[in-house]
């Protein structure tokens, strides 16, 4: 059973988060804090109590934009402790995702918070703390990938993805209609989608062969045009890419 602390300076958002967390069977106890300074004092008591003490906290559900000390500042402070609690960011802004995962966040949940999405964040925290998840997790459709936009989960067909760009622990999926950020390493997508015609062209880029419109050679450098964007091909991957394109039906 996880012991949780929810931190948000907006009282309605904090009360909603506390309500949703209390309803999750994997949460044993949950407290609220109205700002990062109050939360830091509570976390200090937890650390002094020890991981098995009565004041212990396993996971902090943390808003980002707050007056004074913000959520990212608090997370940076926690990285300096020997055994800090896990951090799940809960925010209305998707712009800080890369920074959040640089700080080893367990998850990044967008507001308005949905019960199912928060349950997934709790599951991840429970797994990291060694608690067995009590809610079954269903395998996603291999022809689609779930992405979040404004608190809504949408399912993007893999065939619509032109290329993928690495962004830290995230990957940005590009389609003709826009891009989406997902918390999946590029190496994982490369392995998962190899049979679907995706190939690595650079340490930062994975492209769908069927969406390559042009292969360009210029003074020894190789690039491809995918979805109207020109991407550089590293020397390491240039020969393999040319061979694959020559064999493409």
One Martini backbone bead per residue (centre of mass of N, CA, C, O) as a GRO file, in nm:
protein
  249
    1UNK     BB    1   0.093   0.039   0.026
    2UNK     BB    2   0.067   0.360  -0.053
    3UNK     BB    3   0.226   0.666   0.039
    4UNK     BB    4   0.084   0.990  -0.007
    5UNK     BB    5   0.145   1.310  -0.183
    6UNK     BB    6  -0.036   1.606  -0.253
    7UNK     BB    7   0.042   1.886  -0.488
    8UNK     BB    8  -0.152   2.199  -0.479
    9UNK     BB    9  -0.257   2.540  -0.509
   10UNK     BB   10  -0.533   2.432  -0.612
   11UNK     BB   11  -0.794   2.329  -0.438
   12UNK     BB   12  -0.974   2.170  -0.642
   13UNK     BB   13  -0.740   1.995  -0.753
   14UNK     BB   14  -0.658   1.869  -0.484
   15UNK     BB   15  -0.930   1.737  -0.410
   16UNK     BB   16  -0.951   1.558  -0.662
   17UNK     BB   17  -0.686   1.403  -0.620
   18UNK     BB   18  -0.754   1.289  -0.340
   19UNK     BB   19  -1.006   1.134  -0.429
   20UNK     BB   20  -0.871   0.946  -0.641
   21UNK     BB   21  -0.656   0.821  -0.454
   22UNK     BB   22  -0.846   0.703  -0.235
   23UNK     BB   23  -0.990   0.504  -0.453
   24UNK     BB   24  -0.726   0.354  -0.460
   25UNK     BB   25  -0.616   0.039  -0.351
   26UNK     BB   26  -0.291   0.123  -0.346
   27UNK     BB   27  -0.377   0.343  -0.140
   28UNK     BB   28  -0.331   0.390   0.201
   29UNK     BB   29  -0.231   0.701   0.197
   30UNK     BB   30  -0.328   1.064   0.201
   31UNK     BB   31  -0.197   1.387   0.142
   32UNK     BB   32  -0.198   1.749   0.160
   33UNK     BB   33  -0.058   2.033  -0.035
   34UNK     BB   34  -0.047   2.391  -0.124
   35UNK     BB   35   0.276   2.368  -0.146
   36UNK     BB   36   0.616   2.314  -0.173
   37UNK     BB   37   0.702   2.399   0.113
   38UNK     BB   38   0.508   2.218   0.267
   39UNK     BB   39   0.604   1.957   0.133
   40UNK     BB   40   0.900   1.966   0.229
   41UNK     BB   41   0.839   1.943   0.527
   42UNK     BB   42   0.696   1.668   0.505
   43UNK     BB   43   0.934   1.513   0.375
   44UNK     BB   44   1.137   1.555   0.600
   45UNK     BB   45   0.979   1.389   0.806
   46UNK     BB   46   0.987   1.127   0.642
   47UNK     BB   47   1.299   1.095   0.632
   48UNK     BB   48   1.337   1.091   0.941
   49UNK     BB   49   1.153   0.833   0.983
   50UNK     BB   50   1.171   0.658   0.744
   51UNK     BB   51   1.054   0.399   0.538
   52UNK     BB   52   0.900   0.262   0.819
   53UNK     BB   53   0.768   0.500   0.923
   54UNK     BB   54   0.490   0.698   1.011
   55UNK     BB   55   0.592   0.943   0.794
   56UNK     BB   56   0.601   0.807   0.537
   57UNK     BB   57   0.683   0.844   0.176
   58UNK     BB   58   0.652   0.717  -0.155
   59UNK     BB   59   0.464   0.944  -0.310
   60UNK     BB   60   0.452   1.232  -0.534
   61UNK     BB   61   0.193   1.454  -0.635
   62UNK     BB   62   0.297   1.706  -0.876
   63UNK     BB   63   0.291   2.016  -0.937
   64UNK     BB   64   0.440   2.283  -1.114
   65UNK     BB   65   0.274   2.552  -1.117
   66UNK     BB   66   0.393   2.756  -0.853
   67UNK     BB   67   0.438   2.955  -0.611
   68UNK     BB   68   0.759   2.994  -0.591
   69UNK     BB   69   0.808   2.687  -0.538
   70UNK     BB   70   0.826   2.456  -0.770
   71UNK     BB   71   0.806   2.136  -0.883
   72UNK     BB   72   1.092   2.120  -1.008
   73UNK     BB   73   1.244   2.225  -0.764
   74UNK     BB   74   1.159   2.000  -0.572
   75UNK     BB   75   1.270   1.763  -0.738
   76UNK     BB   76   1.566   1.855  -0.724
   77UNK     BB   77   1.592   1.835  -0.417
   78UNK     BB   78   1.528   1.526  -0.398
   79UNK     BB   79   1.789   1.421  -0.549
   80UNK     BB   80   1.973   1.478  -0.279
   81UNK     BB   81   1.858   1.233  -0.159
   82UNK     BB   82   1.893   0.907  -0.074
   83UNK     BB   83   1.551   0.846  -0.015
   84UNK     BB   84   1.332   0.938  -0.210
   85UNK     BB   85   1.049   0.995  -0.334
   86UNK     BB   86   0.838   0.958  -0.562
   87UNK     BB   87   0.746   1.111  -0.888
   88UNK     BB   88   0.438   1.273  -0.993
   89UNK     BB   89   0.321   1.457  -1.246
   90UNK     BB   90   0.057   1.720  -1.224
   91UNK     BB   91  -0.052   1.886  -1.523
   92UNK     BB   92  -0.144   2.141  -1.776
   93UNK     BB   93   0.160   2.102  -1.890
   94UNK     BB   94   0.364   1.963  -2.162
   95UNK     BB   95   0.650   2.129  -2.170
   96UNK     BB   96   0.796   1.958  -1.906
   97UNK     BB   97   0.857   1.655  -1.966
   98UNK     BB   98   1.163   1.633  -2.010
   99UNK     BB   99   1.244   1.749  -1.734
  100UNK     BB  100   1.095   1.544  -1.562
  101UNK     BB  101   1.259   1.285  -1.668
  102UNK     BB  102   1.537   1.394  -1.583
  103UNK     BB  103   1.415   1.364  -1.271
  104UNK     BB  104   1.283   1.070  -1.253
  105UNK     BB  105   1.002   1.037  -1.325
  106UNK     BB  106   0.736   0.819  -1.334
  107UNK     BB  107   0.525   1.050  -1.429
  108UNK     BB  108   0.290   1.232  -1.670
  109UNK     BB  109   0.005   1.416  -1.585
  110UNK     BB  110  -0.276   1.546  -1.733
  111UNK     BB  111  -0.484   1.800  -1.738
  112UNK     BB  112  -0.748   1.662  -1.680
  113UNK     BB  113  -0.799   1.417  -1.457
  114UNK     BB  114  -0.804   1.075  -1.503
  115UNK     BB  115  -0.862   0.783  -1.355
  116UNK     BB  116  -0.706   0.593  -1.554
  117UNK     BB  117  -0.441   0.760  -1.566
  118UNK     BB  118  -0.378   0.759  -1.263
  119UNK     BB  119  -0.368   0.451  -1.231
  120UNK     BB  120  -0.111   0.419  -1.401
  121UNK     BB  121   0.074   0.583  -1.214
  122UNK     BB  122   0.033   0.403  -0.967
  123UNK     BB  123   0.139   0.145  -1.092
  124UNK     BB  124   0.429   0.245  -1.139
  125UNK     BB  125   0.489   0.308  -0.844
  126UNK     BB  126   0.433   0.023  -0.733
  127UNK     BB  127   0.654  -0.119  -0.896
  128UNK     BB  128   0.896   0.046  -0.779
  129UNK     BB  129   0.806  -0.044  -0.473
  130UNK     BB  130   0.706  -0.364  -0.505
  131UNK     BB  131   0.408  -0.357  -0.581
  132UNK     BB  132   0.142  -0.526  -0.674
  133UNK     BB  133  -0.077  -0.511  -0.908
  134UNK     BB  134  -0.450  -0.505  -0.904
  135UNK     BB  135  -0.470  -0.404  -1.200
  136UNK     BB  136  -0.525  -0.483  -1.503
  137UNK     BB  137  -0.321  -0.496  -1.802
  138UNK     BB  138  -0.366  -0.414  -2.128
  139UNK     BB  139  -0.294  -0.471  -2.438
  140UNK     BB  140  -0.220  -0.304  -2.702
  141UNK     BB  141  -0.269  -0.208  -3.009
  142UNK     BB  142  -0.034  -0.262  -3.263
  143UNK     BB  143  -0.178  -0.042  -3.472
  144UNK     BB  144  -0.155   0.139  -3.212
  145UNK     BB  145  -0.102   0.454  -3.025
  146UNK     BB  146  -0.106   0.607  -2.728
  147UNK     BB  147  -0.210   0.948  -2.666
  148UNK     BB  148  -0.174   1.270  -2.516
  149UNK     BB  149  -0.437   1.541  -2.511
  150UNK     BB  150  -0.564   1.730  -2.279
  151UNK     BB  151  -0.653   1.448  -2.116
  152UNK     BB  152  -0.665   1.285  -2.388
  153UNK     BB  153  -0.696   0.974  -2.536
  154UNK     BB  154  -0.529   0.871  -2.828
  155UNK     BB  155  -0.528   0.678  -3.142
  156UNK     BB  156  -0.250   0.611  -3.336
  157UNK     BB  157  -0.165   0.511  -3.629
  158UNK     BB  158   0.123   0.373  -3.732
  159UNK     BB  159   0.088   0.436  -4.046
  160UNK     BB  160   0.092   0.764  -3.987
  161UNK     BB  161   0.389   0.747  -3.919
  162UNK     BB  162   0.685   0.893  -4.037
  163UNK     BB  163   0.841   0.982  -3.762
  164UNK     BB  164   1.100   0.963  -3.500
  165UNK     BB  165   1.193   1.149  -3.200
  166UNK     BB  166   1.429   1.201  -2.975
  167UNK     BB  167   1.344   1.295  -2.608
  168UNK     BB  168   1.494   1.138  -2.417
  169UNK     BB  169   1.246   0.944  -2.263
  170UNK     BB  170   1.126   1.036  -2.523
  171UNK     BB  171   0.889   1.045  -2.805
  172UNK     BB  172   0.831   1.189  -3.126
  173UNK     BB  173   0.542   1.181  -3.318
  174UNK     BB  174   0.505   1.193  -3.669
  175UNK     BB  175   0.262   1.353  -3.871
  176UNK     BB  176   0.062   1.517  -4.100
  177UNK     BB  177  -0.108   1.647  -3.829
  178UNK     BB  178   0.145   1.608  -3.631
  179UNK     BB  179   0.244   1.577  -3.283
  180UNK     BB  180   0.368   1.333  -3.029
  181UNK     BB  181   0.417   1.259  -2.687
  182UNK     BB  182   0.607   0.980  -2.556
  183UNK     BB  183   0.694   0.733  -2.302
  184UNK     BB  184   0.932   0.616  -2.523
  185UNK     BB  185   1.191   0.478  -2.634
  186UNK     BB  186   1.342   0.456  -2.934
  187UNK     BB  187   1.450   0.161  -2.906
  188UNK     BB  188   1.170   0.033  -2.860
  189UNK     BB  189   1.040   0.119  -3.131
  190UNK     BB  190   1.245  -0.014  -3.314
  191UNK     BB  191   1.180  -0.305  -3.224
  192UNK     BB  192   0.863  -0.299  -3.260
  193UNK     BB  193   0.877  -0.161  -3.582
  194UNK     BB  194   1.055  -0.319  -3.784
  195UNK     BB  195   0.827  -0.497  -3.930
  196UNK     BB  196   0.683  -0.205  -4.028
  197UNK     BB  197   0.933  -0.024  -4.165
  198UNK     BB  198   1.134   0.072  -3.950
  199UNK     BB  199   1.429   0.294  -3.945
  200UNK     BB  200   1.743   0.372  -3.860
  201UNK     BB  201   1.932   0.696  -3.927
  202UNK     BB  202   1.971   0.787  -3.624
  203UNK     BB  203   1.997   0.850  -3.291
  204UNK     BB  204   1.718   1.046  -3.330
  205UNK     BB  205   1.602   0.859  -3.579
  206UNK     BB  206   1.288   0.727  -3.704
  207UNK     BB  207   1.169   0.565  -4.005
  208UNK     BB  208   0.935   0.532  -4.263
  209UNK     BB  209   0.976   0.400  -4.564
  210UNK     BB  210   0.692   0.479  -4.698
  211UNK     BB  211   0.758   0.807  -4.632
  212UNK     BB  212   0.984   0.827  -4.832
  213UNK     BB  213   1.051   1.065  -5.095
  214UNK     BB  214   1.372   1.119  -5.047
  215UNK     BB  215   1.717   1.086  -5.165
  216UNK     BB  216   2.012   1.255  -5.055
  217UNK     BB  217   2.318   1.373  -5.219
  218UNK     BB  218   2.589   1.572  -5.049
  219UNK     BB  219   2.907   1.575  -5.012
  220UNK     BB  220   2.871   1.281  -4.851
  221UNK     BB  221   2.581   1.333  -4.772
  222UNK     BB  222   2.281   1.209  -4.610
  223UNK     BB  223   1.928   1.231  -4.696
  224UNK     BB  224   1.579   1.272  -4.605
  225UNK     BB  225   1.234   1.287  -4.707
  226UNK     BB  226   0.982   1.341  -4.447
  227UNK     BB  227   0.699   1.495  -4.443
  228UNK     BB  228   0.873   1.757  -4.558
  229UNK     BB  229   1.136   1.658  -4.403
  230UNK     BB  230   1.477   1.694  -4.343
  231UNK     BB  231   1.701   1.416  -4.279
  232UNK     BB  232   1.972   1.294  -4.136
  233UNK     BB  233   2.222   1.055  -4.224
  234UNK     BB  234   2.421   0.842  -4.099
  235UNK     BB  235   2.692   0.659  -4.182
  236UNK     BB  236   2.607   0.400  -4.034
  237UNK     BB  237   2.303   0.399  -4.201
  238UNK     BB  238   2.326   0.448  -4.513
  239UNK     BB  239   2.360   0.170  -4.649
  240UNK     BB  240   2.109   0.030  -4.536
  241UNK     BB  241   1.906   0.231  -4.653
  242UNK     BB  242   1.970   0.200  -4.952
  243UNK     BB  243   1.905  -0.103  -4.965
  244UNK     BB  244   1.608  -0.082  -4.875
  245UNK     BB  245   1.513   0.113  -5.103
  246UNK     BB  246   1.590  -0.074  -5.343
  247UNK     BB  247   1.388  -0.314  -5.228
  248UNK     BB  248   1.149  -0.152  -5.255
  249UNK     BB  249   0.831  -0.172  -5.403
   0.00000   0.00000   0.00000
